[in-house]
Amino acid sequence: MTPTISIVGRSGSGKTTLLEKIVAELTSRGYTIGTIKHDVHGFEIDYEGKDSWRHKRAGAKIVVLSGPGKLAVIKDVDEEWPPSRLGFSFLDEVDLIITEGYKKAGYPKIEVVRKATSTKLMCGKDKHLLAIASDIKFKRRDVPCVDINDAKGIANLIEKRFLQKQPVSGRSGKADLIVNGKQITLKPFINGMLAEAIKGMLKSLKGCGSPKDIEIRIRG
Amino acid sequence: MTPTISIVGRSGSGKTTLLEKIVAELTSRGYTIGTIKHDVHGFEIDYEGKDSWRHKRAGAKIVVLSGPGKLAVIKDVDEEWPPSRLGFSFLDEVDLIITEGYKKAGYPKIEVVRKATSTKLMCGKDKHLLAIASDIKFKRRDVPCVDINDAKGIANLIEKRFLQKQPVSGRSGKADLIVNGKQITLKPFINGMLAEAIKGMLKSLKGCGSPKDIEIRIRG
C-alpha cells in the first residue's frame, strides 16, 4: 500500500493552496506524488458538448480518454470508493498519496487552520493528527504546529516519516490484494510468500519472461 | 479480456453520433458499456482554476477526484497506452468496450462514411472491418452496409457477434494478466489453472473468505 496522508481543514482554510506547495516541494525533491480530491457534493469534470461528455450522456458507465502523454477516466460507481480502493486501483505507482479532504479516514492528517476562517481545530483530538499548518500559534506538545506557508517544513516532516529515501522500488516484492471488492492486509511473511508463489508460477509460462511487475485480475 | 470494437471514420463523418446511438441502444438492452475516446492530438478535460487542475499543475502525476456516484482519474503517461492496457486497467467490469478512433488497431471495426465528408472507405481492405455505417449504399458482399442512422441494426449485429446474452459473468474463472507492463494471453487451460491456483492459495488466508473477484498487484 502506498503511504497516504490527508490535508484537512474547514472550507476556505487553504487546503488546496497548501497541497499545491507540498506537491511542488516533494516533486522537486524527486518524489512522484498522486493526489485524491474528495468532493462530498460531487464534481463536474467534463463539459457539455465534448465527445467524452456525449459518450457518458449516452449511457456509457466508464469513459476513458487517451492521448499522447495523458489519459483520463470518468467512471460511475454505485457506492463512493474509499481512498484505499482508489489508491490500489489508480495510484499504486507513486511514492506518496496526498488526499484533500477525508477528515474522517484514518490517515495521518495535516490540519490547515487560517485565522480568517476559523481559529479552532477540527481534528484536535484525532490521534492521526500529524501536524497543524496555521497562521495561529497553537500550543501543543504532542503535535507540531508549522507556519501555514512553510511548505518546506511540512515536506521535511513528511519525507522523514513516510518517504525515507525509499521511492517506489522500496515496496518491491510485496503483493497488494483486493478480494471481492475489499482490500486485504496480509502479514509480511504471508504476503512475501504469496508474491513469490505467483512469480514462480508465471516464470514458467510462455511470454512472461522474468516477471517483476505483475497485475492479475480474476472474476467469478 | 472484455470484447472490444472500434467506430472509425474520417473527421466529421459522425463517429460520436453513431457511438452515442449504439451505446444508448445496447444500454437499453441491459448491457454495460465502456468507451475509449482516442484523441491523437491530446485533450483537455480539466479547467483552469479547479482544484484538480491546481493539483495537476503543482506536479502531481496522477489526480483522482472522488464523489458520490462518480470518480475521475487524470494521469500522466510516458507513452500512450494501447486500448488493451486501458481496457485491462479501467474497463474490466463492462460487457463491451467501444472505442472511438484507433483505426490502426486490430479490433473489429465499424466504419462511418458520410457523403458530405467523403465517399471513400478508409478501411476498405482492413480484414477487421465488421460493417459499414453510411448514407451511401456500398456494394460489398463480404461486409454488411447499414444505414448511418440504423443504430438498432448495428446493435443487433454487435449483440449477435460479441455479447450473446453473456454479460460480465460469462467471463468467470478467467485470469487477466499484465506482466512487466505487457498484457499476456494464456491458453484457456493454463489460464484456468492459474486462476484456480491463486484462488486456492487465497482461500486459506485470513480475511479472504470465499474469493471470487480478485485483484493482485506485485511490484519488483
Chai-1 contact restraints between the chains, C-beta under 6 A:
chainA,res_idxA,chainB,res_idxB,connection_type,confidence,min_distance_angstrom,max_distance_angstrom,comment,restraint_id
A,T16,B,D51,contact,1.0,0.0,6.0,A-B,restraint_1
A,T16,B,R54,contact,1.0,0.0,6.0,A-B,restraint_2
A,E20,B,R54,contact,1.0,0.0,6.0,A-B,restraint_3
A,E20,B,A58,contact,1.0,0.0,6.0,A-B,restraint_4
A,V23,B,A58,contact,1.0,0.0,6.0,A-B,restraint_5
A,V23,B,G59,contact,1.0,0.0,6.0,A-B,restraint_6
A,V23,B,A60,contact,1.0,0.0,6.0,A-B,restraint_7
A,A24,B,A58,contact,1.0,0.0,6.0,A-B,restraint_8
A,A24,B,G59,contact,1.0,0.0,6.0,A-B,restraint_9
A,T27,B,G59,contact,1.0,0.0,6.0,A-B,restraint_10
A,T32,B,K61,contact,1.0,0.0,6.0,A-B,restraint_11
A,I33,B,A60,contact,1.0,0.0,6.0,A-B,restraint_12
A,G34,B,I62,contact,1.0,0.0,6.0,A-B,restraint_13
A,T35,B,H55,contact,1.0,0.0,6.0,A-B,restraint_14
A,T35,B,A60,contact,1.0,0.0,6.0,A-B,restraint_15
A,T35,B,V63,contact,1.0,0.0,6.0,A-B,restraint_16
A,I36,B,V64,contact,1.0,0.0,6.0,A-B,restraint_17
A,K37,B,D51,contact,1.0,0.0,6.0,A-B,restraint_18
A,K37,B,S52,contact,1.0,0.0,6.0,A-B,restraint_19
A,K37,B,L65,contact,1.0,0.0,6.0,A-B,restraint_20
A,H38,B,S66,contact,1.0,0.0,6.0,A-B,restraint_21
A,D39,B,G67,contact,1.0,0.0,6.0,A-B,restraint_22
A,G42,B,G67,contact,1.0,0.0,6.0,A-B,restraint_23
A,G42,B,P68,contact,1.0,0.0,6.0,A-B,restraint_24
A,F43,B,L65,contact,1.0,0.0,6.0,A-B,restraint_25
A,F43,B,G67,contact,1.0,0.0,6.0,A-B,restraint_26
A,I45,B,A72,contact,1.0,0.0,6.0,A-B,restraint_27
A,D51,B,T16,contact,1.0,0.0,6.0,A-B,restraint_28
A,D51,B,K37,contact,1.0,0.0,6.0,A-B,restraint_29
A,S52,B,K37,contact,1.0,0.0,6.0,A-B,restraint_30
A,R54,B,T16,contact,1.0,0.0,6.0,A-B,restraint_31
A,R54,B,E20,contact,1.0,0.0,6.0,A-B,restraint_32
A,H55,B,T35,contact,1.0,0.0,6.0,A-B,restraint_33
A,A58,B,E20,contact,1.0,0.0,6.0,A-B,restraint_34
A,A58,B,V23,contact,1.0,0.0,6.0,A-B,restraint_35
A,A58,B,A24,contact,1.0,0.0,6.0,A-B,restraint_36
A,G59,B,V23,contact,1.0,0.0,6.0,A-B,restraint_37
A,G59,B,A24,contact,1.0,0.0,6.0,A-B,restraint_38
A,G59,B,T27,contact,1.0,0.0,6.0,A-B,restraint_39
A,A60,B,V23,contact,1.0,0.0,6.0,A-B,restraint_40
A,A60,B,I33,contact,1.0,0.0,6.0,A-B,restraint_41
A,A60,B,T35,contact,1.0,0.0,6.0,A-B,restraint_42
A,K61,B,T32,contact,1.0,0.0,6.0,A-B,restraint_43
A,I62,B,G34,contact,1.0,0.0,6.0,A-B,restraint_44
A,I62,B,L91,contact,1.0,0.0,6.0,A-B,restraint_45
A,V63,B,T35,contact,1.0,0.0,6.0,A-B,restraint_46
A,V64,B,I36,contact,1.0,0.0,6.0,A-B,restraint_47
A,V64,B,L86,contact,1.0,0.0,6.0,A-B,restraint_48
A,V64,B,F90,contact,1.0,0.0,6.0,A-B,restraint_49
A,L65,B,K37,contact,1.0,0.0,6.0,A-B,restraint_50
A,L65,B,F43,contact,1.0,0.0,6.0,A-B,restraint_51
A,S66,B,H38,contact,1.0,0.0,6.0,A-B,restraint_52
A,S66,B,L86,contact,1.0,0.0,6.0,A-B,restraint_53
A,G67,B,D39,contact,1.0,0.0,6.0,A-B,restraint_54
A,G67,B,G42,contact,1.0,0.0,6.0,A-B,restraint_55
A,G67,B,F43,contact,1.0,0.0,6.0,A-B,restraint_56
A,P68,B,G42,contact,1.0,0.0,6.0,A-B,restraint_57
A,P68,B,E80,contact,1.0,0.0,6.0,A-B,restraint_58
A,K70,B,D76,contact,1.0,0.0,6.0,A-B,restraint_59
A,L71,B,K75,contact,1.0,0.0,6.0,A-B,restraint_60
A,L71,B,V77,contact,1.0,0.0,6.0,A-B,restraint_61
A,A72,B,I45,contact,1.0,0.0,6.0,A-B,restraint_62
A,A72,B,I74,contact,1.0,0.0,6.0,A-B,restraint_63
A,V73,B,V73,contact,1.0,0.0,6.0,A-B,restraint_64
A,V73,B,F90,contact,1.0,0.0,6.0,A-B,restraint_65
A,I74,B,A72,contact,1.0,0.0,6.0,A-B,restraint_66
A,K75,B,L71,contact,1.0,0.0,6.0,A-B,restraint_67
A,D76,B,K70,contact,1.0,0.0,6.0,A-B,restraint_68
A,V77,B,L71,contact,1.0,0.0,6.0,A-B,restraint_69
A,E80,B,P68,contact,1.0,0.0,6.0,A-B,restraint_70
A,L86,B,V64,contact,1.0,0.0,6.0,A-B,restraint_71
A,L86,B,S66,contact,1.0,0.0,6.0,A-B,restraint_72
A,F90,B,V64,contact,1.0,0.0,6.0,A-B,restraint_73
A,F90,B,V73,contact,1.0,0.0,6.0,A-B,restraint_74
A,L91,B,I62,contact,1.0,0.0,6.0,A-B,restraint_75
A,D92,B,R217,contact,1.0,0.0,6.0,A-B,restraint_76
A,R171,B,R219,contact,1.0,0.0,6.0,A-B,restraint_77
A,S172,B,R219,contact,1.0,0.0,6.0,A-B,restraint_78
A,S172,B,G220,contact,1.0,0.0,6.0,A-B,restraint_79
A,G173,B,G220,contact,1.0,0.0,6.0,A-B,restraint_80
A,A175,B,I216,contact,1.0,0.0,6.0,A-B,restraint_81
A,A175,B,I218,contact,1.0,0.0,6.0,A-B,restraint_82
A,D176,B,R217,contact,1.0,0.0,6.0,A-B,restraint_83
A,L177,B,I216,contact,1.0,0.0,6.0,A-B,restraint_84
A,I178,B,E215,contact,1.0,0.0,6.0,A-B,restraint_85
A,V179,B,C208,contact,1.0,0.0,6.0,A-B,restraint_86
A,V179,B,P211,contact,1.0,0.0,6.0,A-B,restraint_87
A,V179,B,I214,contact,1.0,0.0,6.0,A-B,restraint_88
A,N180,B,K212,contact,1.0,0.0,6.0,A-B,restraint_89
A,N180,B,D213,contact,1.0,0.0,6.0,A-B,restraint_90
A,I184,B,G207,contact,1.0,0.0,6.0,A-B,restraint_91
A,I184,B,C208,contact,1.0,0.0,6.0,A-B,restraint_92
A,A195,B,I218,contact,1.0,0.0,6.0,A-B,restraint_93
A,G207,B,I184,contact,1.0,0.0,6.0,A-B,restraint_94
A,C208,B,V179,contact,1.0,0.0,6.0,A-B,restraint_95
A,C208,B,I184,contact,1.0,0.0,6.0,A-B,restraint_96
A,P211,B,V179,contact,1.0,0.0,6.0,A-B,restraint_97
A,K212,B,N180,contact,1.0,0.0,6.0,A-B,restraint_98
A,K212,B,G220,contact,1.0,0.0,6.0,A-B,restraint_99
A,D213,B,N180,contact,1.0,0.0,6.0,A-B,restraint_100
A,D213,B,R219,contact,1.0,0.0,6.0,A-B,restraint_101
A,I214,B,V179,contact,1.0,0.0,6.0,A-B,restraint_102
A,I214,B,I218,contact,1.0,0.0,6.0,A-B,restraint_103
A,E215,B,I178,contact,1.0,0.0,6.0,A-B,restraint_104
A,E215,B,R217,contact,1.0,0.0,6.0,A-B,restraint_105
A,I216,B,A175,contact,1.0,0.0,6.0,A-B,restraint_106
A,I216,B,L177,contact,1.0,0.0,6.0,A-B,restraint_107
A,I216,B,I216,contact,1.0,0.0,6.0,A-B,restraint_108
A,R217,B,D92,contact,1.0,0.0,6.0,A-B,restraint_109
A,R217,B,D176,contact,1.0,0.0,6.0,A-B,restraint_110
A,R217,B,E215,contact,1.0,0.0,6.0,A-B,restraint_111
A,I218,B,A175,contact,1.0,0.0,6.0,A-B,restraint_112
A,I218,B,A195,contact,1.0,0.0,6.0,A-B,restraint_113
A,I218,B,I214,contact,1.0,0.0,6.0,A-B,restraint_114
A,R219,B,R171,contact,1.0,0.0,6.0,A-B,restraint_115
A,R219,B,S172,contact,1.0,0.0,6.0,A-B,restraint_116
A,R219,B,D213,contact,1.0,0.0,6.0,A-B,restraint_117
A,G220,B,S172,contact,1.0,0.0,6.0,A-B,restraint_118
A,G220,B,G173,contact,1.0,0.0,6.0,A-B,restraint_119
